[in-house]
Structure formats: structure tokens, C-alpha cells
């Protein structure tokens, strides 16, 4: 029996020996990321819990932070933003519960989830929905929080509205498609090659191949000449012009990413179109704020309107193979990559 399983509900906080992935210094590039496995002693405060991690997602932001693209990332640290697991120390009402969560500060400004045990605020816990596996729950966090917050800030899609999702087969794109169709909106998805929509949805998704089709023209054909009420641009500047010209009068564009920082911007078309641009950065969210966002859509998971991303066996890595998991993310794998601690 290890130190964790011997704890009792409501006991005084006890130090925990955890096995962690560690980044000791910023890498010069993605190929140079050095991940070490270390044993570290963890302790919690009265307002915190200890979660025995069952699975932890690996996100592109974990890689970006490791190579210095997020200047507020601290070193050394344990990376990782998304997690699922079981509470093993903390308030009596939480001990033994299966939980999941995510954060903008975990793994970036403080030690994160790529570990056997995580200390996190009690208020950051979200109960895992029934029927969702630990691996699946670990893949929900960042993509769904990004999609939810994009729609919360722009105005949730309404029944009958048209939502255009640039990069619909990415994980944020798929989460946005689920949310929009749950609300009764008509979704048009943009891809870069001849392929169908790959995710779950509550209604058919019209797919536009931007490599062979003028996106804005096709969107207007599909919307009786009006354009999209909401454009969720998950890619950024490569789709900026298509997104801009696809907007309806009074339309809103959500932006979450960029390849190049600067784009040409037609101010006249912007104000004549009465457009709104919304920028989303979930790295600004605390663990507690992220939990609030996730709780807002739990009825969608309970009702089957929202589904976690499937996790393939080939996309699950033990902590000892964290470098291979990161390499899969660096290689732009479309699969959701998760780490499973082996302790």
C-alpha cells in the first residue's frame, strides 16, 4: 500500500511522494525538449486536494511553453494542463470521487498534470460524467474550454444561426461543432483537403474544402447570401481573409491562434459590416475558472449531446514515454494524446 491509498477522508494534509515529468529549462526548439522523470514531495493546503492521476492530456500548448513561446512559463516545472483521476486526500465529501479538470496556469506557471499525483484547489474539481472513461475525460479540458469560452464571449449560437468553423477537424473545431449543433445552429466546416467531418455532431455538418473552393462564395451560397453569423477561426491568419469575407452583417469572428502575428485589416469593411472580433486565450484561466466553464456544459455530456474525443490505444503513453507522447503532438497528430502514470 502506498502513502496515498493509506490516507483517510478528512485527515490532516499529508506529504505525498509523486513521480513527475520535469522540464528543467527552456528548449531551443521542439526537437530539443528534454523531459526527465523525477520523484518529488508534494503537500496540500486546507483548501486543496490530492488527485491520483489516472490520465493526463498532452496539448500543443505544453510543447509551445517548453520552447519559450509563452514568456510567462516558469522553469523548472512539471508540464500538463488537463487531467482526470481520483481524489485521495482532502475534504471527506470529495475523497474517492472520480474527477477531471484543466487550467491555464497548471503546467505553465506552476507544476501541472503530467505526474502520478496532483495538488489542486478543491474548487477546481469537476465530477467526471458517467459513461466517460478516465482517458476520455483527460482529453476534454483545453479543447472544450476554448470552444465554450469562444461562444460565451461571442454569444452562444442560436437555433437557425449559421456557424462557420475554420479547421473543423481539429479538436477545438470538433468541440465547437458539438456545442453549436447542440444549440440548434447550422454548422459549416472548413478543411484543407478532401475529407469528411470526423467528430460527433447533433446534426449534419456541411464541409467545404478550402483547397478547391472559394470559402466565402460557398458560405454565401449555403446561407441564402447572408454569410455566417459566427465564424470560429481555430487556425488564425491563414484563414483570416476567408473568415472576414464570410461574415454576415453583425457577424462575430472568434480567434484562438495565429501563425503570423500581423494581418491586413480592412477597417471600412469591419465597421460597415458591424462585425465583432473576439480573442480567446484560455491560458489566462485559473484552475477554478476553468472548472466553472466545464461545469456549465455537464448537462450536454449527461444528455449525450456532447461526447469526449475517442482515445486510441496507440495514443496512450506511460510517464516514462512522455518524450514520445510530446513527439506525437509535435508531429501534429490528430489523435488526442494522453499520459497514463505507471506507479
C-alpha positions in Angstrom: 0.0 0.0 0.0 1.5 3.4 -0.9 1.2 6.6 1.0 -1.8 7.8 -1.0 -4.1 4.8 -0.6 -3.4 4.8 3.2 -4.9 8.3 3.7 -8.3 8.7 5.3 -11.0 11.1 4.3 -10.8 14.4 6.1 -7.4 13.7 7.6 -4.8 16.4 8.1 -2.8 17.1 4.9 0.0 14.6 4.4 3.1 14.9 2.2 2.9 12.8 -1.0 5.7 11.2 -3.0 4.9 11.7 -6.7 6.5 10.6 -9.9 6.6 13.6 -12.2 7.7 14.6 -15.7 10.0 17.6 -15.3 11.2 20.4 -17.6 14.2 21.9 -16.1 14.9 24.5 -18.7 13.5 26.1 -21.9 14.4 24.1 -25.1 15.7 25.9 -28.2 13.2 24.0 -30.4 10.6 21.3 -30.2 13.1 18.5 -31.1 15.3 19.6 -28.3 12.8 19.3 -25.5 14.3 17.3 -22.6 11.9 15.6 -20.3 13.1 13.9 -17.1 11.2 11.7 -14.7 11.7 12.7 -11.1 10.4 11.9 -7.6 9.1 14.9 -5.8 7.4 15.5 -2.4 4.0 17.3 -2.6 1.9 18.8 0.1 -1.5 20.4 0.1 -3.2 23.3 1.9 -6.5 23.1 3.6 -8.3 24.4 0.5 -6.7 21.8 -1.8 -6.9 18.1 -2.6 -4.6 15.4 -3.8 -5.7 13.7 -7.0 -4.2 10.4 -8.0 -3.8 11.0 -11.8 -5.3 8.3 -14.0 -4.7 10.1 -17.3 -3.4 13.5 -18.4 -3.8 15.1 -21.8 -0.8 16.4 -23.8 -1.7 19.6 -25.6 0.2 21.7 -28.2 0.4 24.5 -25.6 2.6 22.1 -23.5 5.1 22.0 -26.3 4.9 25.7 -27.0 5.5 26.6 -23.4 8.6 24.3 -23.4 10.2 26.2 -26.2 9.6 29.7 -24.8 6.6 30.7 -26.9 4.8 31.6 -23.7 7.0 34.1 -21.9 5.2 33.6 -18.5 6.1 29.9 -18.4 8.3 29.1 -15.4 11.2 26.6 -15.2 11.7 24.1 -13.7 8.2 22.7 -13.7 6.0 19.7 -14.3 4.1 20.4 -17.5 0.5 19.4 -18.3 -2.9 21.3 -18.2 -5.6 18.5 -18.5 -6.2 15.7 -16.0 -8.6 13.0 -14.8 -8.2 10.9 -11.7 -9.5 10.1 -8.2 -9.4 12.3 -5.1 -7.3 10.5 -2.4 -6.8 13.3 0.1 -8.9 16.3 1.0 -12.4 17.1 2.3 -14.4 14.0 3.2 -17.1 14.7 0.6 -14.6 14.6 -2.2 -12.3 11.7 -1.3 -12.9 8.7 -3.6 -14.7 10.7 -6.3 -13.6 10.5 -9.9 -12.8 14.0 -11.2 -11.4 15.8 -14.2 -10.3 19.3 -15.0 -8.0 21.7 -16.8 -6.2 25.0 -16.3 -4.3 27.9 -17.9 -1.8 28.0 -15.1 -1.2 24.3 -14.3 1.9 23.2 -16.2 2.7 26.8 -17.2 3.0 29.0 -14.1 3.0 26.2 -11.6 3.5 22.4 -11.6 1.0 20.6 -13.7 -0.7 17.3 -14.5 2.0 15.1 -16.1 2.6 13.3 -12.8 1.3 10.5 -10.7 -0.3 12.9 -8.2 -1.6 16.4 -8.5 -2.3 19.0 -5.8 -5.1 21.3 -6.9 -7.7 23.6 -5.4 -10.9 21.8 -4.3 -12.9 24.3 -6.2 -11.1 23.2 -9.4 -12.6 19.7 -9.3 -15.3 18.7 -11.8 -17.0 15.3 -11.3 -16.4 13.0 -14.2 -19.6 12.3 -16.2 -20.9 8.8 -16.0 -20.0 6.8 -19.1 -16.9 8.8 -19.8 -13.6 6.9 -19.2 -10.6 8.4 -17.4 -8.7 8.6 -20.6 -11.5 10.3 -22.4 -12.0 12.8 -19.5 -8.4 13.7 -19.7 -8.9 14.8 -23.3 -11.8 17.1 -22.7 -10.2 20.1 -21.0 -8.4 22.5 -23.2 -10.4 21.9 -26.5 -13.8 22.2 -24.8 -12.9 25.1 -22.6 -11.6 27.0 -25.6 -14.7 26.3 -27.6 -17.1 27.1 -24.8 -15.4 30.3 -23.9 -15.3 31.4 -27.5 -19.1 31.0 -27.8 -19.7 32.5 -24.3 -17.8 35.6 -25.3 -19.3 35.9 -28.8 -22.8 34.9 -27.8 -23.9 31.3 -27.8 -25.2 30.1 -31.2 -28.9 30.2 -31.6 -31.2 27.8 -33.3 -31.1 28.5 -37.0 -28.0 30.6 -37.0 -25.1 29.7 -39.2 -21.7 28.9 -37.6 -18.6 28.6 -39.8 -15.7 26.6 -38.2 -12.3 27.1 -39.8 -10.3 23.9 -39.1 -13.4 21.9 -38.1 -11.5 18.6 -37.8 -9.1 19.9 -35.2 -10.1 19.2 -31.6 -11.3 22.7 -30.8 -13.1 22.7 -34.1 -14.9 19.4 -33.2 -15.8 20.7 -29.8 -17.2 23.9 -31.3 -19.2 21.8 -33.8 -20.7 19.7 -31.0 -21.6 22.8 -29.0 -23.1 24.7 -31.9 -25.2 21.8 -33.2 -26.4 21.1 -29.6 -27.8 24.6 -29.6 -29.6 24.0 -33.0 -27.2 26.0 -35.2 -26.3 25.1 -38.7 -22.6 24.3 -38.9 -20.3 24.7 -42.0 -16.8 23.3 -41.5 -13.7 24.3 -43.4 -10.9 21.8 -44.1 -7.8 21.9 -46.3 -8.2 18.7 -48.2 -10.9 16.4 -49.4 -12.2 14.8 -46.2 -15.4 14.5 -44.2 -16.1 15.8 -40.8 -14.5 13.4 -38.3 -16.2 14.2 -35.0 -19.5 13.9 -33.2 -22.3 16.3 -34.0 -26.0 16.6 -33.3 -26.8 17.5 -37.0 -25.1 17.1 -40.4 -22.0 19.2 -41.0 -21.6 20.8 -44.4 -17.9 20.6 -45.2 -16.0 23.0 -47.5 -12.6 22.1 -49.0 -10.7 25.4 -49.0 -8.0 23.9 -51.4 -10.6 23.6 -54.2 -13.4 26.0 -53.2 -13.8 29.7 -52.6 -14.9 29.6 -49.0 -16.7 32.9 -48.8 -18.6 32.3 -52.0 -19.7 28.8 -50.9 -20.7 30.1 -47.4 -23.0 32.7 -49.0 -24.5 30.0 -51.3 -25.3 28.0 -48.2 -26.7 30.9 -46.2 -29.0 32.5 -48.9 -26.4 35.2 -49.5 -26.3 36.3 -45.8 -23.0 34.9 -44.6 -22.1 33.2 -41.3 -23.4 34.7 -38.0 -20.4 33.3 -36.2 -17.0 32.3 -37.6 -14.9 30.2 -35.2 -11.4 30.6 -36.6 -9.3 27.9 -34.9 -6.3 28.4 -37.3 -5.8 32.2 -37.4 -4.2 34.3 -40.1 -4.2 31.7 -42.8 -8.0 31.8 -42.8 -8.4 35.4 -41.8 -9.5 36.8 -45.2 -11.8 33.9 -45.8 -13.3 34.3 -42.4 -13.7 38.1 -42.8 -15.4 37.8 -46.1 -17.7 35.0 -44.9 -19.2 37.1 -42.1 -22.8 38.2 -42.2 -23.9 41.7 -41.2 -23.4 41.9 -37.5 -21.3 38.7 -37.6 -18.8 37.7 -35.0 -15.3 36.1 -35.6 -13.7 34.1 -32.8 -9.9 33.9 -32.9 -7.8 31.5 -30.8 -4.5 31.1 -32.7 -2.0 32.7 -35.1 0.8 31.6 -37.3 1.9 35.2 -38.3 1.1 37.9 -35.8 0.2 40.6 -38.2 -2.6 40.6 -40.9 -4.0 43.3 -43.2 -7.2 44.6 -41.8 -9.9 46.5 -43.7 -11.3 48.9 -41.2 -14.0 50.1 -43.5 -15.4 46.6 -44.1 -15.2 45.9 -40.4 -17.3 48.8 -39.3 -19.7 48.8 -42.3 -20.3 45.1 -41.6 -20.9 45.8 -37.9 -18.5 42.9 -37.1 -17.2 41.8 -33.8 -13.8 40.1 -33.3 -13.3 38.1 -30.1 -9.9 36.8 -28.9 -9.8 33.8 -26.6 -6.7 32.9 -24.5 -7.5 30.1 -22.0 -4.0 30.4 -20.6 -5.4 33.3 -18.7 -7.8 31.0 -16.9 -7.1 29.6 -13.4 -8.0 26.1 -12.5 -11.1 27.3 -10.7 -12.3 29.4 -13.6 -11.7 26.5 -16.0 -13.8 24.2 -13.7 -16.6 26.7 -13.8 -16.6 26.7 -17.6 -16.6 22.9 -17.8 -19.5 22.6 -15.3 -21.6 24.8 -17.5 -21.8 22.1 -20.2 -22.1 18.9 -18.0 -25.8 18.6 -19.0 -24.6 18.2 -22.6 -22.4 15.3 -21.7 -25.1 13.8 -19.5 -27.6 14.0 -22.3 -25.3 12.7 -25.0 -25.3 16.0 -26.9 -21.6 16.3 -26.2 -19.1 13.5 -26.3 -15.4 13.2 -25.4 -12.9 12.5 -28.1 -12.2 8.8 -28.6 -8.8 7.8 -27.3 -6.9 5.2 -29.3 -4.7 2.6 -27.5 -1.8 3.8 -29.7 -2.3 7.4 -28.3 -1.8 6.4 -24.6 1.7 6.6 -23.2 3.2 5.9 -19.7 5.0 8.7 -18.0 8.3 7.0 -18.8 7.5 7.6 -22.5 6.5 11.2 -22.1 9.0 12.3 -24.7 7.3 10.0 -27.3 4.0 11.5 -26.4 5.3 15.0 -26.9 6.8 14.0 -30.2 3.4 12.8 -31.4 1.9 16.2 -30.5 4.9 18.0 -32.2 4.1 15.8 -35.3 0.6 17.3 -35.4 -1.1 14.1 -34.5 -4.9 14.4 -34.9 -5.4 11.9 -32.2 -5.8 13.1 -28.6 -2.6 12.1 -26.8 -2.7 11.2 -23.1 -0.2 10.1 -20.5 -1.1 7.3 -18.0 1.1 7.2 -14.9 2.7 3.9 -14.1 3.4 3.8 -10.4 
